[in-house]
Amino acid sequence: MTTIDLESRYTSGVYPKRDVAIVRGLGARVWDEEGREYIDCVGGHGVAIVGHCNPAVVAAIQLQAETLITCPEVFYSDVRARLLERLLAIAPAGLERAYLCNSGTEAVEAALKLARLSTGRSGVVAMMRGFHGRTMGALSATWEPKYREPFMPLVPGFSHVPYGNLDALSEVVDDGTAAVLVEVVQGEGGVNVGSGEYLRGVQALCAERGALLIVDEVQTGFGRTGKFFACQHHDLRPDLLCLAKGMAGGVPMGAVLLGRRVGNISSGAHGSTFGGNPLACAAALAAIDYMVEHDLPGQAAAKGARLMERLSGIEARLIREVRGLGLMIGIDLRKRVTPYLRALMDEGVLALPAGSTVLRLLPPLVISDEELDAVFRAVERVLTA
């Protein structure tokens, strides 16, 4: 029985699976069980920032696994303490504390709870085309109806306004609004890049009306967009910053960084059994050190600009627009994207959708120029065929 047959027999069925079984990865490449090689521009949905099986991360995991794997946050932990110090040292100015968890949706859930607790308000304003996760609170903030409607009623108090429209936001943020939740680049929503003017306007509006600014950088954090955090492109000062994906080099981990305006956080207000466990903390320390030592944000900026320029030069009526920031790139097509993702896989490149018509590329930031050239050629062949 093949891996595909075995997994298909027992899996829940909630995931739309592709007809390939991945068994090994190294750097920006993965291999299936038949030995075929692919350049991975899915990257675990943006997780594999430092590459698959990064040697520094592997070594840190091995050492920590031999020392202490689990230690709940009711006890102090040496490796957790070092990670917190390191994480806040690279964080945007004004963020001084951190809550550690296991995923992006958990980070968003925690930020929503802490915003309500801190302000004593209940309203949350999020953006149309925003995606924040699939648990009930994060799902309430997510806009796409196909994700939301099967699970109605969701958590009350959430509203959505058009992304980029500051006037629309101003009409709904009031003295009952606990937080405004925004992405610097909307990933799942189509790789929509927010302008600095708009995002700074959101920040100013929150400060004026006493709401907290939650910036969701689950996908854009840790160098993906060419800065360590995408909010640094526009000198934003979020009150709560949600992180996950590439944080721990592939090991599940998330975090919420807290600013000075977040108060009233009492012991027992929130928690996580696995959050901040030593194994994940050791992996995150190694991953962050690797990002800094090899200037992965700078690499993402240079590689992404070069790839976007080449993609924008493809002469194909099929392409409506190429947009993105760093190595977070979306190619908006005039047709549904699924057949082109399949064709790219046949060319040896794995890529993602972002909505029904956008082809999304999220390669590891360690991808080589030669590998990016191969990705470009494959995309060009597929979109001009």
Secondary structure in CASP SS format (residue, H / E / C, confidence):
PFRMAT SS
TARGET T0000
AUTHOR 0000-0000-0000
METHOD secondary structure of the structure
MODEL  1
M C 1.00
T C 1.00
T H 1.00
I H 1.00
D H 1.00
L H 1.00
E H 1.00
S H 1.00
R H 1.00
Y H 1.00
T C 1.00
S C 1.00
G C 1.00
V C 1.00
Y C 1.00
P C 1.00
K C 1.00
R C 1.00
D C 1.00
V C 1.00
A C 1.00
I E 1.00
V E 1.00
R E 1.00
G E 1.00
L E 1.00
G E 1.00
A C 1.00
R E 1.00
V E 1.00
W E 1.00
D E 1.00
E C 1.00
E C 1.00
G C 1.00
R C 1.00
E E 1.00
Y E 1.00
I E 1.00
D E 1.00
C C 1.00
V C 1.00
G H 1.00
G H 1.00
H H 1.00
G H 1.00
V C 1.00
A C 1.00
I C 1.00
V C 1.00
G C 1.00
H E 1.00
C C 1.00
N C 1.00
P H 1.00
A H 1.00
V H 1.00
V H 1.00
A H 1.00
A H 1.00
I H 1.00
Q H 1.00
L H 1.00
Q H 1.00
A H 1.00
E C 1.00
T C 1.00
L C 1.00
I C 1.00
T C 1.00
C C 1.00
P C 1.00
E C 1.00
V C 1.00
F C 1.00
Y C 1.00
S C 1.00
D H 1.00
V H 1.00
R H 1.00
A H 1.00
R H 1.00
L H 1.00
L H 1.00
E H 1.00
R H 1.00
L H 1.00
L H 1.00
A H 1.00
I H 1.00
A C 1.00
P C 1.00
A C 1.00
G C 1.00
L E 1.00
E E 1.00
R E 1.00
A E 1.00
Y E 1.00
L E 1.00
C E 1.00
N C 1.00
S C 1.00
G H 1.00
T H 1.00
E H 1.00
A H 1.00
V H 1.00
E H 1.00
A H 1.00
A H 1.00
L H 1.00
K H 1.00
L H 1.00
A H 1.00
R H 1.00
L H 1.00
S H 1.00
T H 1.00
G C 1.00
R C 1.00
S C 1.00
G E 1.00
V E 1.00
V E 1.00
A E 1.00
M E 1.00
M C 1.00
R C 1.00
G C 1.00
F C 1.00
H C 1.00
G C 1.00
R C 1.00
T C 1.00
M H 1.00
G H 1.00
A H 1.00
L H 1.00
S H 1.00
A H 1.00
T C 1.00
W C 1.00
E C 1.00
P H 1.00
K H 1.00
Y H 1.00
R H 1.00
E H 1.00
P H 1.00
F H 1.00
M C 1.00
P C 1.00
L C 1.00
V C 1.00
P C 1.00
G C 1.00
F E 1.00
S E 1.00
H E 1.00
V E 1.00
P C 1.00
Y C 1.00
G C 1.00
N C 1.00
L H 1.00
D H 1.00
A H 1.00
L H 1.00
S H 1.00
E H 1.00
V H 1.00
V C 1.00
D C 1.00
D C 1.00
G C 1.00
T E 1.00
A E 1.00
A E 1.00
V E 1.00
L E 1.00
V E 1.00
E C 1.00
V C 1.00
V E 1.00
Q E 1.00
G C 1.00
E C 1.00
G C 1.00
G C 1.00
V C 1.00
N E 1.00
V E 1.00
G C 1.00
S C 1.00
G H 1.00
E H 1.00
Y H 1.00
L H 1.00
R H 1.00
G H 1.00
V H 1.00
Q H 1.00
A H 1.00
L H 1.00
C H 1.00
A H 1.00
E H 1.00
R H 1.00
G C 1.00
A C 1.00
L E 1.00
L E 1.00
I E 1.00
V E 1.00
D E 1.00
E C 1.00
V C 1.00
Q C 1.00
T C 1.00
G C 1.00
F C 1.00
G C 1.00
R C 1.00
T C 1.00
G C 1.00
K C 1.00
F C 1.00
F C 1.00
A H 1.00
C H 1.00
Q H 1.00
H H 1.00
H C 1.00
D C 1.00
L C 1.00
R C 1.00
P C 1.00
D C 1.00
L E 1.00
L E 1.00
C E 1.00
L E 1.00
A C 1.00
K H 1.00
G H 1.00
M H 1.00
A H 1.00
G C 1.00
G C 1.00
V C 1.00
P C 1.00
M C 1.00
G E 1.00
A E 1.00
V E 1.00
L E 1.00
L E 1.00
G E 1.00
R C 1.00
R C 1.00
V C 1.00
G C 1.00
N C 1.00
I C 1.00
S C 1.00
S C 1.00
G C 1.00
A C 1.00
H C 1.00
G C 1.00
S C 1.00
T C 1.00
F C 1.00
G C 1.00
G C 1.00
N C 1.00
P H 1.00
L H 1.00
A H 1.00
C H 1.00
A H 1.00
A H 1.00
A H 1.00
L H 1.00
A H 1.00
A H 1.00
I H 1.00
D H 1.00
Y H 1.00
M H 1.00
V H 1.00
E H 1.00
H C 1.00
D C 1.00
L H 1.00
P H 1.00
G H 1.00
Q H 1.00
A H 1.00
A H 1.00
A H 1.00
K H 1.00
G H 1.00
A H 1.00
R H 1.00
L H 1.00
M H 1.00
E H 1.00
R H 1.00
L H 1.00
S H 1.00
G C 1.00
I C 1.00
E C 1.00
A C 1.00
R C 1.00
L C 1.00
I E 1.00
R E 1.00
E E 1.00
V E 1.00
R E 1.00
G E 1.00
L E 1.00
G C 1.00
L C 1.00
M E 1.00
I E 1.00
G E 1.00
I E 1.00
D E 1.00
L E 1.00
R C 1.00
K C 1.00
R C 1.00
V C 1.00
T H 1.00
P H 1.00
Y H 1.00
L H 1.00
R H 1.00
A H 1.00
L H 1.00
M H 1.00
D H 1.00
E C 1.00
G C 1.00
V E 1.00
L E 1.00
A C 1.00
L E 1.00
P E 1.00
A C 1.00
G C 1.00
S C 1.00
T C 1.00
V E 1.00
L E 1.00
R E 1.00
L E 1.00
L C 1.00
P C 1.00
P C 1.00
L C 1.00
V C 1.00
I C 1.00
S C 1.00
D H 1.00
E H 1.00
E H 1.00
L H 1.00
D H 1.00
A H 1.00
V H 1.00
F H 1.00
R H 1.00
A H 1.00
V H 1.00
E H 1.00
R H 1.00
V H 1.00
L H 1.00
T H 1.00
A C 1.00
END
